[in-house]
Amino acid sequence: MPQKKRRPVAKHDLHQRASYLQQQCTRTCTESAAALSYLGIVAWLSRASRCSPPRPWSWRWRLAAGGGATAFEFEEATVDAIQLGFRNGSLTSAALVRFYLDRIARLNQQLRAVIEVNPDAPAQAARADAERAASGGRCAAGLHGVPVLLKDNIATRDRLNTTAGSLALLGSVVRRDAGVAARLRRAGAVILGKANPSEWSGFRPVDPGWSARGGQTKNPYVLSVTPCGSSAGPGVAAAANMAAVTLGSETAGSIICPSVLNSVVGIKPTVGLASRSGVIPITPRQDTIGPMCRTVSDAVHVLDAIVGYDALDAEATGAASKYIPHGGYRQFLRIDGLRGKRIGVLKGFFEQYEPEPRKVYEKHLSTMRHHGAIVIKDLDPAGNWSDLGDQMGLLMNAEFKLSLNAYLKDLLYSPVRSLAQVIAFNNAHPVEILGRPISSRPRRPAASAQRRGLRSGGSTSCPRSAWRRRLKSTGWTPSWWSTTTSPPSLPSAAIPASPCRLGTARRESPLG
């Protein structure tokens, strides 16, 4: 359907516009929930369920179902439970959307995980219910009728904005859905809204989980603990039951880190396994899209829906799609799935932690051995790769400019068309964007000094050649978090180590 071209946002209205969108997010949630009130959903406060955020955010909902059907438990509902509810008549997509919209309206004022809700979500849910009824329930599978939140750098060709959290892109119009968004729609998912990222996916030097549009996302377990980024909004939204499943993106830790700190499951797929077309980029060498969910099974449901070839990201998806298993990834969710698998643990890995988390790690290694895994400890990857992160940063700085300029030029409409114009926009609106004047100091003086040193060494291509040499000699990508060390081009994941005590932080379990 042709979309009406959005009017440019007046410069003097930026702060008011951002506040207006936040108000609209809450208002749309409330109005949409009221519109679906006839479904007879009732709510009452209950004890916090396992590993869910503490009161006052732990609410349990039941759908009043007739005909003797079992009442549906909305809180912590998995995709499999949702599809079972669809099939046995205890749940509808419309009821599910209403629950999540109400949840967002209740929690988002404090958690700031959702940057914008989709006004068309109730209509999409009603369409999913109609399709299910017309098919006799045969389409009640996968993500059909399941609400999903997308990180705000994933384009959607609808009434939602796609801004990477920046006011500079407010009102911009994309040509088409991002590749992963289009696949979710084909799977029948309901696009519930956009989740708050670290602005420009963390490429702007701001606190993790902060954006000019969305404000500061908060960790739902401990408000004073960082939610990490840049996929902070998806991680917090999944943890706080603001959506059934969420979708984030990663260049260097942006799925894994917020998954770790918000006690959810995050999968960073192989680069190219899921299309990057229509996703606001940093670098094509590392950008990837992946699920952030409350269970491994849910994450695999999302992974199955988003992977595959895309002509708009042909080189990467063409290379990766040949490795997608016939029948999808859910076939590997078996109780004996670890039997015979070799799991490596890096040398000195546990020494960086206190005694309590070390005990947790050892316990889980023992559990994996018990289920048939072969755990190989004290691995020492060849080569000195500790400084690889600095070299990667230099390469990302260069490729971000090229990639972002190409993305901005492809938009049907945008207030800015280049990185230079984004910088000029931010400089022209310091108070509206940050609430204070922007410092005139260099963004990264250390990085600037490093560049000067490399140039004085006589090779301006040193970062790229060093990057390639290091990958070839070591076979390892950089690690800032225990779960982000993985062979290049291969996936990594974060999973909760154990049930969480309410009001306490959590720790991650290594995947080796």
ZAMARGU-4260 file (C-alpha; in steps of 0.2 Angstrom, whole numbers, plus 5000, padded with zeros to 4 digits):
<rodrens>
0) 5000/5000/5000 | 5007/5017/4995 | 5012/5027/5011 | 5009/5045/5013 | 5025/5055/5013
5) 5029/5062/5031 | 5031/5080/5033 | 5049/5086/5039 | 5050/5089/5057 | 5053/5108/5061
10) 5069/5111/5070 | 5061/5120/5085 | 5049/5106/5087 | 5062/5092/5090 | 5061/5091/5109
15) 5042/5093/5109 | 5041/5080/5095 | 5051/5067/5105 | 5040/5070/5120 | 5025/5069/5110
20) 5030/5052/5103 | 5033/5045/5120 | 5016/5051/5126 | 5009/5043/5110 | 5017/5027/5114
25) 5008/5026/5131 | 4992/5033/5123 | 4991/5021/5109 | 4994/5006/5121 | 4980/5012/5132
30) 4968/5015/5118 | 4972/4999/5109 | 4969/4989/5125 | 4953/4998/5128 | 4947/4994/5110
35) 4950/4975/5114 | 4942/4975/5131 | 4927/4965/5125 | 4938/4950/5125 | 4935/4949/5144
40) 4953/4948/5150 | 4956/4951/5168 | 4972/4954/5178 | 4978/4953/5195 | 4994/4955/5205
45) 5003/4939/5208 | 5019/4933/5214 | 5034/4935/5203 | 5037/4920/5192 | 5054/4911/5190
50) 5067/4924/5184 | 5054/4937/5180 | 5057/4956/5185 | 5052/4960/5203 | 5036/4968/5209
55) 5027/4980/5204 | 5031/4973/5187 | 5025/4955/5190 | 5007/4954/5184 | 4998/4938/5180
60) 4984/4938/5167 | 4971/4925/5163 | 4959/4925/5148 | 4941/4921/5153 | 4938/4906/5141
65) 4922/4897/5139 | 4917/4879/5135 | 4928/4872/5149 | 4944/4877/5140 | 4959/4880/5152
70) 4962/4898/5156 | 4978/4905/5147 | 4993/4911/5157 | 5000/4926/5148 | 5015/4930/5159
75) 5031/4921/5153 | 5021/4913/5139 | 5032/4904/5127 | 5029/4903/5108 | 5024/4884/5110
80) 5012/4889/5124 | 5004/4903/5113 | 5002/4891/5098 | 4994/4878/5110 | 4982/4892/5116
85) 4977/4896/5098 | 4973/4878/5094 | 4963/4874/5110 | 4953/4890/5109 | 4960/4898/5125
90) 4969/4912/5117 | 4967/4924/5102 | 4980/4935/5094 | 4969/4950/5098 | 4970/4945/5117
95) 4988/4943/5116 | 4991/4960/5108 | 4980/4968/5121 | 4990/4960/5135 | 5007/4966/5129
100) 5000/4984/5125 | 4994/4985/5143 | 5010/4979/5149 | 5020/4992/5139 | 5008/5005/5146
105) 5011/5000/5163 | 5030/4998/5163 | 5037/5008/5149 | 5036/5025/5158 | 5050/5018/5169
110) 5059/5005/5159 | 5059/5015/5143 | 5061/4998/5133 | 5049/5002/5119 | 5052/5018/5108
115) 5035/5017/5098 | 5020/5005/5097 | 5012/5000/5081 | 4995/5007/5079 | 4991/4994/5066
120) 4995/4979/5078 | 4977/4976/5084 | 4972/4975/5065 | 4986/4963/5062 | 4981/4952/5076
125) 4963/4952/5070 | 4969/4947/5053 | 4979/4933/5061 | 4964/4927/5070 | 4953/4927/5055
130) 4967/4917/5045 | 4968/4904/5059 | 4949/4902/5059 | 4948/4901/5040 | 4961/4887/5040
135) 4953/4877/5054 | 4968/4881/5065 | 4981/4873/5052 | 4991/4890/5052 | 4993/4890/5071
140) 5012/4886/5071 | 5028/4895/5071 | 5026/4914/5074 | 5009/4916/5066 | 4999/4928/5076
145) 5013/4931/5089 | 5018/4949/5093 | 5036/4954/5090 | 5046/4970/5095 | 5059/4975/5083
150) 5075/4985/5087 | 5073/5003/5080 | 5086/5001/5067 | 5076/4988/5058 | 5065/4996/5044
155) 5047/4993/5042 | 5036/5001/5028 | 5021/5006/5039 | 5017/5020/5051 | 5032/5016/5062
160) 5048/5026/5062 | 5065/5019/5059 | 5078/5030/5067 | 5091/5020/5077 | 5085/5031/5091
165) 5090/5047/5083 | 5080/5063/5081 | 5089/5066/5065 | 5079/5052/5056 | 5062/5056/5064
170) 5050/5056/5050 | 5061/5048/5037 | 5052/5036/5025 | 5060/5019/5020 | 5057/5011/5003
175) 5052/4994/5010 | 5052/4982/5025 | 5069/4976/5030 | 5073/4958/5024 | 5070/4951/5042
180) 5054/4961/5044 | 5047/4955/5028 | 5051/4937/5033 | 5042/4940/5050 | 5027/4946/5041
185) 5026/4931/5029 | 5027/4920/5044 | 5011/4929/5051 | 5020/4938/5065 | 5012/4954/5072
190) 5024/4969/5072 | 5020/4976/5089 | 5032/4991/5088 | 5050/4996/5090 | 5062/4994/5104
195) 5074/5007/5111 | 5092/5005/5105 | 5108/5014/5111 | 5108/5028/5099 | 5115/5024/5082
200) 5117/5006/5089 | 5130/5012/5101 | 5141/5021/5089 | 5137/5037/5097 | 5146/5039/5114
205) 5131/5039/5125 | 5126/5028/5140 | 5121/5010/5135 | 5103/5010/5131 | 5101/5028/5129
210) 5094/5037/5114 | 5087/5055/5110 | 5070/5048/5105 | 5068/5034/5118 | 5078/5041/5134
215) 5087/5029/5145 | 5082/5010/5145 | 5083/5003/5163 | 5087/4985/5168 | 5071/4977/5174
220) 5079/4967/5188 | 5090/4981/5196 | 5086/4999/5189 | 5103/5005/5193 | 5112/4991/5184
225) 5116/4995/5165 | 5105/4986/5153 | 5120/4986/5141 | 5118/4989/5123 | 5115/4992/5109
230) 5100/4981/5109 | 5095/4986/5126 | 5076/4989/5122 | 5074/4971/5115 | 5083/4963/5129
235) 5073/4973/5143 | 5056/4971/5133 | 5059/4952/5132 | 5064/4951/5151 | 5049/4962/5157
240) 5036/4952/5146 | 5032/4967/5135 | 5032/4956/5119 | 5032/4937/5116 | 5048/4938/5107
245) 5060/4952/5101 | 5073/4955/5087 | 5090/4964/5090 | 5105/4967/5080 | 5124/4965/5084
250) 5140/4972/5077 | 5151/4969/5092 | 5142/4962/5107 | 5125/4971/5105 | 5114/4955/5106
255) 5125/4945/5118 | 5129/4959/5131 | 5111/4965/5134 | 5105/4947/5134 | 5117/4943/5148
260) 5113/4958/5159 | 5094/4956/5157 | 5093/4937/5159 | 5086/4932/5142 | 5092/4921/5128
265) 5101/4930/5114 | 5108/4922/5097 | 5120/4931/5086 | 5119/4922/5070 | 5133/4919/5057
270) 5135/4935/5047 | 5123/4933/5032 | 5112/4920/5039 | 5099/4933/5041 | 5097/4948/5029
275) 5104/4965/5034 | 5095/4974/5020 | 5084/4988/5027 | 5094/4988/5044 | 5103/5004/5048
280) 5121/4998/5046 | 5138/5000/5055 | 5149/4988/5045 | 5144/4974/5032 | 5158/4964/5039
285) 5150/4961/5056 | 5132/4967/5056 | 5120/4953/5060 | 5102/4951/5066 | 5096/4939/5079
290) 5082/4934/5092 | 5082/4940/5110 | 5069/4929/5119 | 5065/4922/5136 | 5069/4904/5131
295) 5080/4894/5119 | 5065/4887/5110 | 5057/4904/5107 | 5074/4910/5100 | 5075/4896/5088
300) 5057/4899/5083 | 5062/4917/5078 | 5079/4911/5070 | 5069/4899/5059 | 5058/4913/5053
305) 5071/4926/5049 | 5085/4916/5040 | 5087/4914/5021 | 5093/4921/5005 | 5089/4939/5001
310) 5093/4947/4984 | 5095/4964/4992 | 5109/4956/5003 | 5114/4943/4990 | 5133/4941/4993
315) 5131/4938/5012 | 5115/4928/5012 | 5120/4918/4997 | 5136/4912/5006 | 5127/4908/5022
320) 5111/4901/5016 | 5119/4885/5010 | 5122/4880/5028 | 5104/4882/5034 | 5099/4864/5039
325) 5084/4857/5029 | 5069/4857/5041 | 5076/4872/5051 | 5084/4873/5068 | 5071/4866/5080
330) 5075/4849/5075 | 5091/4851/5086 | 5082/4855/5102 | 5084/4837/5109 | 5087/4831/5126
335) 5102/4822/5120 | 5108/4836/5109 | 5125/4838/5119 | 5130/4820/5117 | 5147/4819/5109
340) 5149/4838/5106 | 5166/4845/5110 | 5165/4861/5120 | 5180/4872/5123 | 5184/4883/5138
345) 5198/4896/5136 | 5213/4896/5147 | 5211/4907/5162 | 5193/4910/5158 | 5187/4908/5176
350) 5200/4918/5185 | 5192/4935/5181 | 5177/4930/5191 | 5173/4930/5210 | 5171/4913/5219
355) 5152/4912/5217 | 5151/4914/5198 | 5165/4902/5196 | 5155/4889/5206 | 5140/4892/5194
360) 5151/4890/5179 | 5159/4874/5185 | 5141/4867/5189 | 5136/4870/5172 | 5151/4862/5164
365) 5147/4847/5175 | 5129/4847/5169 | 5135/4847/5151 | 5147/4833/5154 | 5133/4823/5162
370) 5123/4825/5146 | 5137/4818/5136 | 5147/4834/5131 | 5166/4833/5130 | 5172/4848/5139
375) 5190/4853/5134 | 5197/4866/5146 | 5212/4878/5146 | 5212/4881/5127 | 5225/4894/5122
380) 5221/4901/5104 | 5236/4904/5094 | 5243/4921/5092 | 5242/4937/5102 | 5224/4943/5099
385) 5221/4954/5114 | 5223/4971/5104 | 5211/4965/5090 | 5197/4976/5097 | 5207/4992/5094
390) 5210/4987/5076 | 5192/4982/5073 | 5187/4999/5080 | 5197/5008/5067 | 5189/4998/5053
395) 5172/5001/5060 | 5174/5019/5060 | 5179/5020/5042 | 5165/5008/5036 | 5152/5016/5046
400) 5153/5032/5036 | 5152/5023/5019 | 5138/5011/5025 | 5127/5025/5033 | 5129/5036/5018
405) 5123/5023/5007 | 5108/5019/5018 | 5103/5037/5020 | 5104/5040/5001 | 5092/5026/4998
410) 5078/5032/5009 | 5062/5039/5000 | 5063/5054/5012 | 5075/5059/5026 | 5079/5075/5034
415) 5098/5070/5033 | 5107/5062/5018 | 5124/5059/5025 | 5134/5056/5041 | 5140/5074/5039
420) 5122/5080/5039 | 5119/5070/5055 | 5134/5078/5064 | 5128/5095/5058 | 5110/5091/5065
425) 5117/5086/5082 | 5128/5101/5083 | 5113/5112/5079 | 5102/5104/5092 | 5113/5100/5107
430) 5100/5104/5121 | 5085/5096/5112 | 5095/5080/5109 | 5105/5078/5125 | 5097/5091/5137
435) 5114/5100/5138 | 5127/5107/5126 | 5138/5095/5117 | 5156/5095/5122 | 5168/5102/5109
440) 5181/5089/5113 | 5185/5075/5100 | 5174/5060/5101 | 5188/5048/5103 | 5205/5056/5106
445) 5213/5040/5110 | 5207/5033/5093 | 5213/5049/5084 | 5230/5047/5092 | 5231/5029/5087
450) 5227/5034/5069 | 5241/5047/5069 | 5253/5034/5075 | 5248/5021/5062 | 5250/5035/5049
455) 5267/5039/5055 | 5272/5021/5054 | 5270/5023/5035 | 5254/5012/5031 | 5237/5019/5031
460) 5230/5002/5027 | 5237/4995/5043 | 5221/4992/5052 | 5213/4982/5038 | 5228/4972/5034
465) 5231/4969/5053 | 5213/4964/5055 | 5214/4951/5041 | 5231/4944/5047 | 5225/4942/5065
470) 5209/4933/5059 | 5219/4921/5048 | 5232/4918/5061 | 5221/4915/5076 | 5204/4911/5070
475) 5195/4921/5084 | 5185/4936/5085 | 5187/4949/5099 | 5179/4947/5116 | 5174/4959/5129
480) 5161/4947/5137 | 5163/4929/5141 | 5150/4924/5128 | 5156/4935/5113 | 5172/4925/5109
485) 5168/4914/5094 | 5176/4909/5078 | 5174/4922/5064 | 5158/4921/5054 | 5151/4908/5067
490) 5137/4911/5079 | 5137/4914/5097 | 5124/4915/5111 | 5120/4920/5128 | 5108/4910/5140
495) 5103/4913/5158 | 5114/4903/5170 | 5101/4899/5183 | 5084/4905/5190 | 5087/4923/5197
500) 5084/4929/5214 | 5072/4944/5214 | 5081/4961/5216 | 5098/4953/5211 | 5109/4954/5196
505) 5112/4939/5185 | 5126/4930/5177 | 5129/4922/5161 | 5134/4904/5157 | 5148/4901/5144
510) 5144/4891/5128 | 5163/4887/5125
</rodrens>
